[in-house]
Amino acid sequence: MYQSQFRPIKSGRRLVAQQHSSHPRRNRNSIQNFLPFLKSLLRSNSLRSFALAFLASCMAGTALSSAATPSLSQISCGTKSLTGAQSKACSVYLTQAASSWTKVTLTSSNAALALPTTVTVPAGAKTGGFVVVASAVSKAASVTITGSSSGATKTDVITLYPAVTNTASLSKVSCGTLTLTGPTTKACSVYLSAAASSQVKVSLSSNNSSLQVPVSVTVPAGATTGGFALTAAAVSTTQTATLTASSNGVSKTDVLQLEGGSGSQPTAGYQVQLSWNAPNTTDTITGYRVYRAAGGTTSYQLLNSTLDGNTSFTDSGVQGGKSYDYQVTSVDSKGSESAPSNAALFTIP
């Protein structure tokens, strides 16, 4: 009995060994059974379609993720300086067209250059425009314009300069002669110390009614001289006349001698007596200016270089056989000159 009970143990050991040795055979059988299914699956159209769709999806995702986002690339006003008070068009630029409206924040480092707080680049565009306004400055100033958008910042530096002032000043007035025998006309000129950067007006006057000059002469921009003509009447006795030119607080004179006793009929034998009524106004009138032109013309010339407070005037610089038109204006305490009166015509026999 004892021996028969011991045998199953040995037989069990052999059974266990057989069970272990049978596992590889079952695995090989499983793989061999799966391979035909895998080969048929790879040959199927549905798998290929799925693989292509999956690949296309991956590529599209890669392209989308790699697309660059537009960013601020530049801010410019097209100039590095501005002179005097003026405005200037400027622009902001993106690296590529905006996919949607893109706002750019703007700032200025100096209040002398004003600009909007923001500028918007429209969808589909690469640039947006804005305007800066420069104020007048007394000395040069550097201003930085800053644009910011989506973490990107760009700058443009502009220097503001004071407006150019006209440094040219009156240096001389001359008629190129010391004596005149009337009746005659003579070309004269005013001279500046330098070329005018803009038009310069020079006021003219004479202290003798026998020497007539225009009210003013203008020196053109870029020039150093301006010309005008004076008219000297015949006089019975030798006289002196001072021609005065004034501009921007500077005055220059030229003294001329009017020779008498020769030429045509002396003007001392002819005079025109003028009188008029004071204007009806509440303004304080400080004086009057008398103008004369040859009959039938409109080239009026001032006869009295200083204001005359009287409502009458005597013109002794006329010639026989000629006619003259006269006009009078009034000047108030503020220096404002009125419109001229109606013309009065006088004919000298």
C-alpha positions in Angstrom: 0.0 0.0 0.0 2.8 2.4 0.8 4.5 2.0 -2.5 1.3 2.5 -4.5 0.7 5.9 -2.7 4.2 7.1 -3.6 3.8 6.7 -7.4 1.3 9.4 -8.0 3.8 11.9 -6.6 6.3 10.9 -9.3 3.6 10.9 -11.9 2.6 14.4 -10.8 6.1 15.6 -11.2 6.1 14.4 -14.7 2.8 16.0 -15.3 4.1 19.4 -14.2 7.1 19.1 -16.4 4.9 18.3 -19.3 2.7 21.3 -18.6 5.7 23.7 -18.7 7.0 22.2 -21.9 3.7 22.7 -23.7 3.5 26.6 -23.3 5.8 27.6 -26.2 4.0 25.3 -28.5 0.7 27.1 -27.7 2.3 30.6 -28.2 3.6 29.7 -31.6 0.3 28.4 -32.6 -1.4 31.7 -31.5 1.0 33.8 -33.6 0.6 31.5 -36.6 -3.1 31.9 -36.3 -2.9 35.8 -36.1 -0.5 36.3 -39.0 -3.1 35.5 -41.8 -5.5 38.0 -40.2 -2.9 40.7 -40.0 -1.9 40.2 -43.6 -5.5 40.4 -44.8 -6.0 43.6 -42.7 -3.0 45.3 -44.3 -4.3 44.4 -47.8 -7.7 45.9 -47.1 -8.7 49.3 -48.6 -10.3 50.4 -45.4 -7.0 50.3 -43.5 -5.2 52.3 -46.3 -7.9 55.0 -46.3 -7.7 55.2 -42.5 -3.9 55.6 -42.6 -4.1 58.3 -45.3 -6.7 60.2 -43.4 -4.7 60.0 -40.2 -1.5 61.2 -42.0 -3.3 64.1 -43.6 -4.7 65.1 -40.3 -1.3 65.1 -38.7 0.2 67.2 -41.5 -2.6 69.8 -41.3 -2.1 70.1 -37.6 1.6 70.6 -38.1 1.0 73.3 -40.7 -1.5 75.1 -38.5 0.8 75.0 -35.5 3.7 76.3 -37.5 1.8 79.3 -39.1 3.4 82.6 -37.8 1.3 85.1 -35.9 1.5 88.7 -37.3 3.6 90.9 -35.0 4.7 94.6 -35.0 7.8 95.1 -37.1 8.2 98.8 -37.6 6.9 102.3 -36.7 7.9 105.2 -39.0 7.1 108.8 -39.8 9.3 108.9 -42.9 11.5 111.6 -41.5 14.0 112.1 -38.7 13.2 115.8 -38.0 10.3 118.3 -37.9 10.8 122.1 -37.9 8.3 124.4 -36.3 4.7 123.7 -35.7 3.3 121.2 -38.2 1.7 117.7 -38.6 3.1 114.6 -40.2 1.6 111.3 -41.3 3.1 108.1 -39.8 2.5 104.4 -40.0 2.9 101.1 -38.1 3.9 97.9 -39.9 3.2 94.2 -39.2 5.4 91.2 -40.3 2.4 89.9 -42.3 -1.2 90.6 -43.1 -3.4 90.7 -40.0 -5.9 87.8 -39.7 -8.1 90.1 -37.6 -8.2 93.8 -36.5 -4.9 94.4 -34.7 -4.6 97.3 -32.2 -1.2 99.0 -31.7 -0.7 101.2 -28.6 1.2 104.5 -29.2 3.1 106.8 -26.8 5.3 109.9 -27.1 8.2 110.7 -24.8 7.6 114.5 -25.2 4.3 116.4 -25.0 5.6 118.7 -27.8 4.8 115.8 -30.2 1.2 114.8 -29.8 -0.3 111.6 -31.2 -3.3 109.3 -30.8 -3.2 106.6 -28.1 -3.8 103.7 -30.5 -3.9 102.9 -34.2 -5.7 99.8 -35.6 -4.4 97.7 -38.5 -7.5 96.3 -40.4 -7.9 92.6 -41.1 -6.0 91.6 -44.2 -3.7 94.7 -44.0 -0.1 94.9 -43.0 0.0 98.6 -42.1 -2.1 101.3 -40.3 -1.7 105.1 -40.4 -1.8 107.9 -37.8 -0.9 111.6 -37.6 1.5 113.3 -35.2 1.3 117.0 -34.4 4.5 118.9 -33.5 4.3 122.1 -31.4 6.7 125.0 -31.8 9.8 124.6 -29.6 12.4 127.1 -28.5 15.3 124.6 -28.8 15.9 121.2 -30.4 14.3 118.3 -28.7 14.5 114.5 -29.4 11.2 112.7 -29.2 10.7 108.9 -29.1 7.5 107.4 -30.5 6.8 103.9 -29.2 4.4 101.4 -30.6 3.4 98.2 -28.8 1.3 95.2 -29.8 1.1 91.6 -28.5 4.3 91.9 -26.6 6.3 93.5 -29.5 7.6 97.0 -29.1 9.1 99.3 -31.8 10.3 102.9 -31.7 11.0 105.9 -34.0 13.0 108.9 -32.9 12.2 112.4 -34.3 14.1 115.6 -33.5 12.0 118.8 -33.2 13.7 122.0 -34.2 12.6 125.6 -33.6 11.1 127.5 -36.6 13.7 129.3 -38.7 13.6 133.0 -38.0 14.6 135.6 -40.6 18.0 136.9 -39.5 18.4 139.2 -42.5 18.2 142.9 -41.4 18.1 146.2 -43.3 21.6 147.5 -44.0 21.2 150.4 -46.5 18.9 152.4 -48.7 20.4 154.2 -51.7 19.5 155.9 -54.9 23.0 156.0 -56.2 23.2 159.8 -56.3 23.5 162.7 -54.0 21.6 165.3 -56.1 18.4 165.3 -58.2 17.1 168.0 -60.5 13.3 167.8 -61.0 11.1 166.9 -62.4 12.6 163.4 -62.6 12.3 159.9 -61.4 15.2 157.8 -60.0 15.6 154.1 -59.3 16.6 153.3 -55.7 17.2 150.1 -53.7 17.1 148.8 -50.2 19.7 146.3 -49.1 19.7 143.5 -46.5 22.6 142.1 -44.5 21.8 138.5 -45.8 19.5 136.7 -48.1 15.9 136.8 -46.9 14.5 133.4 -45.8 11.0 134.8 -46.4 9.6 138.0 -47.8 10.8 141.2 -46.0 8.7 144.3 -46.1 10.6 147.6 -45.9 8.6 150.8 -45.1 9.6 154.0 -47.0 9.0 157.7 -46.2 10.2 161.1 -47.3 10.4 164.3 -45.2 9.8 166.5 -48.2 6.7 166.5 -50.4 8.8 167.3 -53.4 10.4 163.9 -53.1 7.7 161.1 -53.5 8.3 157.5 -52.6 6.1 154.4 -52.4 4.8 153.4 -49.0 6.9 150.2 -48.9 9.0 147.8 -50.9 9.3 144.1 -50.6 12.5 142.0 -50.7 11.7 138.6 -52.1 12.7 135.4 -50.3 16.2 134.4 -51.2 17.2 138.0 -52.3 19.3 140.6 -50.6 17.8 143.7 -52.3 14.6 145.3 -53.4 14.1 148.1 -55.9 11.7 151.0 -56.1 11.4 154.4 -57.9 11.1 157.9 -56.4 9.8 161.0 -58.1 11.5 164.4 -57.6 9.5 167.5 -58.4 11.1 170.7 -59.8 11.8 173.2 -57.0 12.6 176.9 -57.2 15.3 176.8 -54.6 17.8 174.1 -53.6 16.4 171.8 -50.9 17.4 168.6 -49.1 15.1 165.6 -48.7 15.7 162.6 -46.4 14.6 159.2 -47.6 14.0 156.8 -44.7 13.7 153.0 -44.9 12.5 150.9 -41.9 12.2 147.2 -41.3 11.9 145.1 -38.1 13.1 148.0 -35.9 16.0 149.0 -38.1 16.0 152.3 -40.0 18.4 153.6 -42.6 18.4 156.9 -44.4 19.7 158.5 -47.7 19.9 162.3 -47.9 19.3 163.8 -51.4 19.7 167.4 -52.5 17.0 168.7 -54.8 18.5 171.3 -57.1 16.4 174.5 -57.8 16.3 177.2 -60.3 16.6 175.1 -63.5 14.4 172.7 -65.5 10.8 173.3 -66.2 8.3 175.6 -64.6 9.1 175.6 -60.8 6.4 174.0 -58.8 6.5 176.8 -56.3 4.1 178.7 -58.5 1.5 175.9 -58.2 -0.1 174.4 -55.2 -3.1 172.2 -54.4 -5.0 173.0 -51.2 -6.8 170.0 -49.8 -9.3 169.9 -46.9 -11.7 167.3 -45.6 -14.0 166.5 -42.7 -13.0 164.3 -39.8 -14.6 160.9 -39.9 -17.7 160.2 -37.8 -16.3 157.5 -35.5 -15.9 156.7 -31.8 -12.2 155.8 -32.4 -9.5 158.3 -31.5 -8.0 159.7 -34.7 -4.3 160.5 -34.3 -3.7 161.8 -37.8 -4.1 161.5 -41.6 -2.2 160.3 -44.6 -2.4 162.0 -47.9 -1.9 160.1 -51.2 -1.4 161.4 -54.7 -1.5 159.7 -58.2 -1.0 161.1 -61.7 -4.4 161.8 -63.2 -6.0 158.7 -64.7 -3.7 156.2 -62.8 -4.0 154.2 -59.6 -0.3 154.4 -58.6 -0.9 156.4 -55.4 2.2 157.6 -53.4 2.3 158.9 -49.8 2.9 162.6 -49.6 3.3 163.1 -45.9 5.8 160.7 -44.2 4.6 161.7 -40.8 1.0 161.8 -39.6 -0.7 165.1 -40.0 -3.3 165.9 -37.3 -4.9 168.7 -39.3 -7.8 168.1 -41.7 -6.0 170.1 -44.5 -2.9 169.7 -46.6 -1.0 171.8 -49.1 0.7 170.0 -52.0 3.4 172.3 -53.6 5.0 169.5 -55.7 2.7 169.8 -58.7 3.4 170.9 -62.3 1.5 173.0 -64.7 -0.5 171.3 -67.4 -1.0 168.1 -65.4 -3.8 166.6 -63.4 -3.6 164.8 -60.0 -5.9 162.5 -58.0 -5.8 162.7 -54.2 -7.0 160.3 -51.5 -6.9 160.6 -47.7 -6.9 158.0 -44.9 -7.2 158.3 -41.2 -5.1 156.5 -38.6 -6.5 155.7 -35.1 -4.7 155.3 -31.8 -4.2 151.6 -32.4 -2.3 152.4 -35.6 -5.1 151.0 -37.8 -5.5 152.8 -41.1 -8.9 153.4 -42.6 -10.0 152.7 -46.2 -9.1 155.6 -48.5 -11.6 158.4 -49.2 -13.1 159.0 -52.6 -10.5 160.3 -55.1 -10.5 164.1 -55.7 -9.2 165.2 -59.1 -7.3 168.5 -59.6 -6.0 169.8 -62.9 -3.1 172.3 -62.9 -3.5 174.9 -65.7 
